[in-house]
Amino acid sequence: MATTGKIGVTTENIFPVIKKFLYSDHEIFLRELVANAVDATQKMKALAASGEFNGELGELSVRVELDESNKTLKVIDSGIGMTAEEVDKYINQIAFSSAGEFLEKYKDQLSSIIGHFGLGFYSAFMVAEKVTIETLSWKEGAKAVRWSCDGSPEYEMTECAKEERGTVITLHIADDEKEYAQKNRITGLLNKYCKFMPVPVIFGKDDVINKTEPLWTRKPADLKEEDYNKFYKALYPMADEPLFHIHLNVDYPFNLTGILYFPKIKNNVEISRNKIQLYCNQMFVTDSVDNIVPDFLTLLHGVIDSPDIPLNVSRSYLQSDANVKKISTYITKKVADRLDEIFRNEREQLEEKWDNLKIFIEYGMLSDEKFCERAMKFCLLKNTEGKYFSIEDYKKSIEENQTDMDKKVVFLYATDAESQYTFIEAAKSKGYDVLVMDCQLDSHFVNLLETKVENARFARVDSDSIDNLIPKEEKAKPILTEAEEEDLSVIFQTVLPKENQYFVQAENLGANSAPILITQSEFMRRYREMSAMGGGMNFYGEMPAMYNITVNMENPLIARILDSKTADVAPAQIIPDASEDASEDVKRTVTEAKATAAAAHRADLEAFAGDNEILKQITDLALLANGMLKGKDLSDFIARSAKVVEDAYLK
């Protein structure tokens, strides 16, 4: 006898709500239906294991059958099935799930019930205009039941002729969702969501699409390195081989298994994000795990599987929960433990792979304080000779020679060994060592290290003369009047590119040192780079580039230029200030005369600088050394250099 009724819901509009709001992505209907079928199969196994069921289990698999011509899709299992009362309780009363009750009763025999929410079945109505259930319970004397619904709260339930234990769910695909009646689409969804389900999932005749015992469910002692690499290749067919892996396995205070891999990140922290796949009892949930692992760990690849991660009813989003924080902390600790283990036991391997790993370590140290504390032990620094050191060992190796007069150990570093070659060689000539800091995050990382390494500071090797970078004693400064300093600034500003700002200063660098040195302030340059990386200091990025022009007063060429200036340019006219009791007209006249004299003197200096070939040549050489000579200025420099060579050889 057929019975009809209304599904027990709190609103007549439950199906539009399910279709439009509850599930953000229609394609997950297949995951939910297969997950329910797997649950029913796992429950059957649990009943047999407990001795409650003594009959033949038969083939315990889940079958998915598609009829493209009739636009029907079936999900078939030989699990526990349902009685009419259970259909009424678990299907007709929405949001009441049997999984919770069953798991509590059989928790000792069963650990992989996926469906905790009760609404998974109704996701079928996102793509189907009609859904039928044919089911026969495992219980002795049970009668088969057929339930059908056309997407309204009205349903019909009757007895049927089904003879085999289990459940068949048939979806009549709606016209506006016909993509889900195509074989390729269903194959893709099964491979995406079900490829590691714990029960064989068969599509078509005999195509088993999943591996029921994926690598993360097995014991690490039973696995070899090639097993982990093979699994990684299966997950990411186009990726390079991973650097290292971590096998996660914890059952208290939460359940968590998985395998995480360190990929070759190279030099971009954004390129490899969201490659960790989240599973719930081997059912794929999402590859967006931002709320489960700290931000820096989203650079890792691999799999995390946990039934204890709280999901919302559609399983699409993570919910806030204390377990999530515990899991995040645990994973961070395991990553740090593994890296520390590699540092202690496989140091050579760590050094070999460090260049592909360091951006991950630096990102972690910058964004997670606890990870940073651990990483200070295993973080490596590389020098320009290609040698690797721990932070502590490196400090010990340089502190005798690279301690300045303020008792600070100076870590010299280069960001581009080729373009900064001259500065590196100048440092080496003093017996100093230079690190290579060419990572995307190094401007931030250097700042961090300065707060972590006691009595130390970091200086980029091209940020000043080498003697100023590691001053050993107070140096005698050139003695110049204020007027002489101003004249020096004007003549060099005249021949420098106009798009930047310059601070001209006189120093005694030695007769054999370059006539001028162009550098950027360590502070300004570092903070401009941090601003470019989004360090929250955008005002530095908006400021024009500022360069220090250090004029070596002991260089013979500088002396010659200044002698020529003295000979060719008259001193600035000195006009006395007006007396305090002078009239306003007199004061104004004196002020205007001073301005006129200053402008005339500046014009004379600019004319001198513009005509002085030696001044232009040494300035262009310094610009060229810094990669700052371009366009017409570069062309003029080449022509001038060719003439100098020609004159030298033809005389």
Residue pairs with C-beta under 8 A, 6 or more apart in sequence:
1 158
1 159
2 156
2 157
2 158
3 156
3 157
3 158
4 154
4 155
4 156
4 157
5 92
5 154
5 155
5 157
6 153
6 154
6 155
7 14
7 91
7 92
7 93
7 94
7 149
7 153
7 154
7 155
8 92
8 93
8 94
9 94
9 153
11 17
12 153
14 94
14 122
14 153
15 122
15 125
15 151
15 152
15 153
18 119
18 122
18 123
18 125
18 126
19 125
19 126
22 119
22 123
22 313
22 314
23 29
23 123
23 126
23 314
23 316
24 314
24 316
25 316
26 126
26 127
26 177
26 180
27 180
27 189
28 123
28 193
28 314
28 315
28 316
29 123
29 124
29 126
29 127
29 171
29 180
30 64
30 73
30 75
30 180
30 186
30 189
30 190
30 193
30 194
31 189
31 193
31 194
31 283
31 284
31 315
32 115
32 120
32 121
32 123
32 124
32 315
33 75
33 120
33 121
33 123
33 124
33 169
33 171
34 62
34 64
34 75
34 190
34 193
34 194
34 197
34 201
35 114
35 115
35 120
35 197
35 283
36 75
36 114
36 115
36 120
36 121
37 62
37 75
37 76
37 77
37 79
37 167
37 169
37 199
38 62
38 77
38 114
38 197
38 198
38 199
38 201
38 283
39 79
39 99
39 113
39 114
39 115
40 77
40 79
40 80
40 81
40 166
40 167
41 60
41 61
41 62
41 77
41 78
41 79
41 199
42 79
42 110
42 112
42 113
42 198
42 199
43 79
43 80
43 102
43 106
43 110
43 113
44 53
44 57
44 60
44 78
44 79
44 80
44 138
44 165
45 57
45 60
45 109
45 110
46 102
46 106
46 109
46 110
47 53
47 80
47 106
47 138
48 54
48 57
49 109
50 106
50 109
53 138
55 138
58 78
58 165
59 78
60 78
60 79
60 199
60 200
61 77
61 78
61 199
61 200
61 201
61 202
61 208
62 75
62 76
62 77
62 197
62 199
62 200
62 201
62 202
63 74
63 75
63 76
63 77
63 201
63 202
63 203
64 73
64 74
64 75
64 76
64 186
64 190
64 201
64 202
64 203
65 73
65 74
65 76
65 203
65 204
66 72
66 73
66 74
66 181
66 183
66 186
66 203
66 204
67 73
68 181
68 182
68 183
71 172
71 173
71 178
71 181
72 170
72 171
72 172
72 173
72 181
73 128
73 170
73 171
73 173
73 180
73 181
73 186
74 168
74 169
74 170
74 171
75 168
75 169
76 166
76 167
76 168
76 169
77 166
77 167
78 164
78 165
78 166
79 165
79 166
79 167
80 137
80 138
80 165
80 166
81 135
81 136
81 137
81 138
81 142
81 165
81 166
81 167
82 90
82 91
82 133
82 135
82 137
82 145
82 167
83 137
83 139
83 142
83 143
83 145
84 143
84 145
84 157
84 159
86 98
86 137
87 133
87 135
87 145
87 147
87 157
88 157
89 96
89 98
90 96
90 97
90 98
90 118
91 121
91 133
91 147
92 155
92 157
94 118
94 119
94 122
95 117
95 118
95 119
95 313
96 118
97 115
97 116
97 117
97 118
98 118
99 113
99 114
99 115
99 116
99 117
99 118
100 116
102 110
102 113
103 110
103 113
111 255
111 281
111 307
112 198
112 281
112 282
112 307
113 281
114 280
114 281
114 283
114 307
117 311
117 313
117 315
119 313
119 314
121 169
123 314
124 131
124 169
124 171
125 131
125 149
125 151
126 177
127 171
127 173
127 174
127 177
127 180
128 151
128 171
128 172
128 173
128 174
128 177
129 150
129 151
129 172
129 173
129 174
129 175
130 148
130 149
130 150
130 151
130 171
130 172
131 148
131 149
131 151
131 169
131 170
131 171
131 172
132 146
132 147
132 148
132 169
132 170
133 145
133 146
133 147
133 148
133 167
133 168
133 169
133 170
134 144
134 145
134 146
134 160
134 162
134 167
134 168
134 170
135 144
135 145
135 147
135 162
135 166
135 167
135 168
136 142
136 143
136 144
136 145
136 162
136 163
136 164
136 165
136 166
136 167
137 165
138 165
143 159
144 159
144 160
144 161
144 162
144 163
145 157
145 158
145 159
145 160
146 157
146 158
146 159
146 160
146 162
147 155
147 156
147 157
148 155
148 156
148 157
149 155
149 156
162 168
171 180
173 180
173 181
179 185
180 186
186 203
187 203
187 209
190 201
190 203
190 209
190 210
191 209
192 284
193 283
193 284
194 201
194 209
194 210
194 283
194 284
195 209
195 210
195 211
195 284
196 210
196 211
196 212
196 214
196 279
196 282
196 283
196 284
197 210
197 212
197 282
197 283
198 212
198 213
198 281
198 282
199 212
200 208
200 210
200 212
201 208
201 209
201 210
202 208
202 209
203 209
212 282
214 231
214 282
214 303
215 223
215 227
215 228
215 231
215 259
216 247
216 248
216 257
216 258
216 259
216 303
216 305
217 257
217 282
217 305
220 247
220 249
223 247
228 242
228 245
228 247
228 259
228 261
229 241
229 242
231 259
232 239
232 241
232 242
232 245
232 261
232 301
232 302
233 239
235 277
235 301
235 302
235 303
236 263
236 275
236 301
239 263
239 301
240 263
240 264
241 264
242 261
242 262
242 263
242 264
242 301
243 261
243 262
243 263
243 264
243 353
243 356
243 357
244 261
244 262
244 338
244 339
244 342
244 349
244 353
245 259
245 260
245 261
245 262
245 302
246 259
246 260
246 261
246 334
246 335
246 338
247 258
247 259
248 256
248 257
248 258
248 259
248 260
248 304
248 331
248 334
249 256
249 257
250 256
250 257
250 330
253 326
254 306
254 308
254 323
254 326
254 327
254 330
255 306
255 307
255 308
256 304
256 305
256 306
256 308
256 327
256 330
256 331
257 304
257 305
257 306
258 279
258 302
258 303
258 304
258 305
258 306
259 302
259 303
260 276
260 297
260 300
260 301
260 302
260 303
260 304
260 331
260 335
261 300
261 301
261 302
262 300
262 357
262 360
263 272
263 275
263 299
263 300
263 301
264 356
265 271
265 272
265 299
265 356
265 357
265 359
265 360
266 356
266 359
267 359
267 438
267 439
267 440
268 359
268 440
269 299
269 359
269 363
269 440
269 441
272 299
272 301
273 298
273 299
274 287
274 288
274 289
274 298
275 287
275 300
275 301
275 302
276 287
276 289
276 293
276 297
276 298
276 300
276 301
276 302
276 303
276 304
277 284
277 286
277 287
277 302
277 303
277 304
278 284
278 285
278 286
278 287
278 288
278 289
278 292
278 304
278 305
278 309
279 285
279 303
279 304
279 305
279 306
280 305
280 306
280 307
280 309
280 311
280 315
281 305
281 307
282 305
285 311
285 315
285 316
286 316
289 298
289 304
289 318
290 298
291 318
291 320
291 324
292 304
292 309
292 318
292 324
292 327
292 328
292 331
293 300
293 304
293 328
293 331
293 332
294 328
294 332
294 364
294 367
294 368
294 371
295 367
296 360
296 363
296 364
296 366
296 367
296 368
296 371
297 331
297 332
297 335
297 364
299 360
299 363
300 335
300 360
304 331
306 327
308 323
308 327
309 318
309 321
309 323
309 324
309 327
310 318
310 319
310 320
310 321
310 323
310 324
311 317
311 318
311 319
312 318
312 319
318 324
329 370
332 368
332 370
332 371
335 364
335 371
336 371
336 374
336 375
339 350
339 361
339 374
339 375
339 378
340 374
340 377
340 378
342 349
342 350
342 378
343 350
343 377
343 378
343 390
350 357
350 378
350 380
351 380
351 388
354 380
354 382
354 388
355 382
358 380
358 439
359 439
359 440
359 441
361 375
361 378
361 379
362 379
362 439
362 441
362 442
362 444
362 445
363 441
364 371
364 372
364 375
365 371
365 372
365 375
365 376
365 379
365 445
365 448
366 372
366 441
366 444
366 445
366 448
372 448
372 452
376 391
376 452
377 390
377 392
378 390
379 390
379 391
380 388
380 389
380 390
381 388
381 389
381 390
381 391
381 394
381 435
382 388
382 389
382 435
382 436
383 389
383 394
383 433
383 434
383 435
383 436
384 414
384 417
384 424
384 433
384 434
384 435
384 436
389 397
391 449
391 453
394 411
394 435
395 409
395 411
395 453
395 456
397 433
398 409
398 410
398 411
398 432
398 433
399 409
401 431
401 432
402 409
402 410
402 411
402 412
402 432
402 433
402 470
403 409
403 410
403 470
404 410
404 470
404 471
404 472
405 471
405 472
405 473
405 474
407 455
408 455
408 456
408 457
409 453
409 455
409 456
409 457
410 456
410 457
410 458
410 459
410 469
410 470
411 435
411 449
411 453
411 456
411 457
411 458
411 459
412 427
412 432
412 433
412 434
412 435
412 459
412 460
412 461
412 469
412 470
413 434
413 435
413 436
413 437
413 442
413 446
413 458
413 459
413 460
413 461
414 420
414 423
414 424
414 434
414 435
414 436
414 437
414 438
414 460
414 461
414 462
415 436
415 437
415 438
415 442
415 460
416 438
417 424
417 436
417 438
419 627
420 461
420 462
422 625
423 461
423 462
423 466
424 434
424 461
426 461
426 465
426 466
427 433
427 434
427 461
427 466
427 469
428 434
429 466
430 466
430 470
432 466
432 470
434 461
437 445
437 446
437 460
439 445
440 533
441 533
443 526
443 527
443 529
443 530
443 533
443 535
444 530
444 533
444 535
446 458
446 526
447 526
447 530
449 456
449 458
450 456
450 457
450 458
458 522
459 469
459 470
459 522
460 522
460 525
460 526
461 469
462 519
462 520
462 626
463 469
463 519
463 520
463 521
463 522
463 525
464 517
464 519
464 522
464 548
464 550
465 507
465 509
465 513
465 517
465 519
465 550
467 475
467 509
468 507
475 507
475 508
476 508
477 506
477 507
477 508
478 506
478 507
478 508
478 553
480 488
480 506
483 571
483 572
485 506
487 565
487 569
487 605
488 504
488 506
488 551
488 562
489 504
490 602
490 605
490 606
490 609
491 561
491 565
491 605
491 606
491 608
491 609
491 612
491 615
492 502
492 504
492 516
492 549
492 551
492 609
492 615
492 619
493 502
493 504
494 605
494 606
494 609
494 610
495 609
495 610
495 615
495 616
495 619
496 502
496 549
496 619
496 623
497 623
497 628
497 633
499 544
500 544
500 545
500 546
500 547
500 628
501 544
501 545
501 546
501 547
502 546
502 547
502 548
502 549
503 546
503 547
503 548
503 549
504 549
504 551
505 548
505 549
505 550
505 551
506 550
506 551
506 553
507 550
507 551
507 552
507 553
508 552
508 553
508 554
509 517
509 550
509 552
509 554
509 555
510 552
510 554
511 554
511 555
511 556
513 552
513 554
513 555
514 552
514 555
514 621
514 622
515 551
515 552
515 555
515 557
515 558
515 618
515 622
516 549
516 550
516 551
516 552
516 558
516 618
516 619
516 622
517 548
517 549
517 550
517 552
517 622
518 547
518 548
518 549
518 550
518 622
518 623
518 625
518 626
518 628
519 547
519 548
519 550
520 545
520 546
520 547
520 548
521 546
521 548
524 540
524 543
524 546
527 535
527 537
527 540
528 540
528 541
528 543
528 545
530 537
530 540
531 537
531 538
531 539
531 540
531 541
532 541
551 558
552 558
553 559
557 614
557 618
558 618
560 614
561 612
561 614
561 615
564 608
564 612
565 605
565 608
568 608
569 601
569 604
569 605
569 608
570 601
570 604
571 601
572 597
572 598
572 601
573 597
573 600
573 601
575 590
575 593
575 594
575 597
576 590
577 590
578 586
578 587
578 589
578 590
578 591
582 590
609 615
609 616
613 640
616 640
617 637
617 640
617 641
617 644
620 629
620 633
620 636
620 637
620 640
623 629
623 633
624 634
624 637
629 637
